[in-house]
Amino acid sequence: MYTMVAKDFLYRRSKLSFYSGTAKHTFLAVLLYASFGSVNCQSNQQNNLRGVYSWKALEFAFPSERAREAAISRGEFIPGSPLPIDMDVFYGGKRGPMVFLSIPRFQDGVPVTIGYVSNNVTRDGNPIIAPYPDWSWNRLGGCDAITSVYRIQVDACGRLWILDTGKLGDRQVCRPQILAFSLTSNRLLRRYRFPRDHFKDDSIYVTVIVDVRDPEGFCRDTFVYIADVTGFALIVYDMYNNQSWRIHNNLFYPYPQYGTFNIKDDSFDLMDGILGLALSPYKFNQDRILYFHSLASRVESWVPTSVIRNYTMFYDDPDASPRSFQAFDKERSSQSAAQAMDRNGVLFFGLLSDLAIGCWNSRDYSYGGDNIEKIAVNSETLQFPSGLKIITAKNGRQELWVVTVSFQKFMSGSLTPNETNFRIQAAYVDELVRGTKCDVASLGISNVVERPTTGGYGPILFTKIRPARYTFYIDHG
């Protein structure tokens, strides 16, 4: 992934006083209430996403200023080095919403690889990241801790799933592992270390998506789908049986013609494979569709989860059932990284070169071309959407959250501490899609029944009012 071509470039900020006294962030729910629904038009750009947090550089909740200076002197913290990749939100906590950030260690100087945004800010306004669940889990030098995390997910059962690559830079220092923490007790519920034959020397496990099939039960019937971006594979973990298997397919590879990225004023080359994953709502037969794409690609593909959940099919033959994996005929206008699907079957994704967020209504339209809508465009605030989530709030309303990281500036060596480099933005889904092809409510197909959730994604059952409109649209070409 990004580490394979990471530059030696690390900008260093001058010494910064870490603590900001009693400075606090506005309570998140109040901030969202005040900011959602307003429109910001600049020239021909429209971005209904509202800023929640922003950083020029990441700062961390060290126990003291002395501890921070000691970490800098040992090289454990290099100001300006940490680059966030993903985020997720948990609304079920007693302290209010928690916003989590993952910060992979593909370069030196990253003291925290998984943390959450605290209520404190530095004197120059950077929100301070606290380690999750604490400092001991983020320490370097032991495989019992968490080594390096690209992406995370909060599931429908109030669990935070953390995908640990086990890598420091290009070195595989520990086996990749998946960990699940209870967000009510912050206790470790499950740890699974992947077998040696599940990863290559150059593998990087970068994306995790969780399929909870019994959220009203004990949440044991859970499958986790994982993208190996440089090993060009999909990994499936079965929580109930505590086993995993590896799947290969030609659609997991990069597309050479799309290996060059042009984002605003910067260009770079990156031949990354499968990265973007998204799960559909449940169909009538209780199956779901896994949508996926490579980073170096404009092609979206799909496979029924009933296929990839079949342990006996793939355990002895990772290349089994190749034609169960299908690619849509039409393409996007740009490469894309993260993606997510809402309860109505609308897929949301970043459009990297277009500096935009796009959407596609899988219920009524075939994929690609004019059926992809741009619902937010901004050349400053939408540079490289690396993490994107659909969050269901306690009131049942769905929200789109995105973290942008100006990754192209990191690749070109033009990242500077004098401007905002990382942003978390959010908006209500129904307001973002209003009046577009992704506005399924206006098309009369929004009659859904959602099982209660405590955070993250919840499985959806569609009512049988207009079955013709609820059929999953799969374009077989």
Buried (B, 14 or more C-beta within 10 A) or exposed (E): BBBBEBEEBBBEBEEBEBBBEEBEBEEBEEBBEEBBEEEBEEEEBBBBBBBBBBBBBBBBBBEEEEBBBEBBEEEBBBBBBBBBBBBBBBBBBEEEBBBBBBBBBBBEBBBBBBBBBBBBBBEEEBBBBBBBBEBEBBBBEEEEBBBBBBBBBBBBBBBBBBBBBBBBEEEBBBBBBBBBBBBEEEEEBBEBBBEEEBBBEBBBBBBBBBBBBBBEEEBEBBBBBBBBBBBBBBBBBBBEEEEBBBBBBEBBBBBEEBBBBEBBEBEBEBBBBBBBBBBBBBBEEEBBBBBBBBBBBBBBBBBBBBBBBBEEBBEEEBEBBEEBBBBBEBBBBBBBBBBBBBBBBBBBBBBBBBBBBBBBBBBBBBBBEEBBBBBBBBBBBBBBBBBBBBBBBEEEEBBBBBBBBBBBBBBBEEBBBEEBBBBBBBBBBBBBBBEBBBBBBBBEBBBBEBBEBBBBBBBBBBEEEEEEBBEBBBBEE
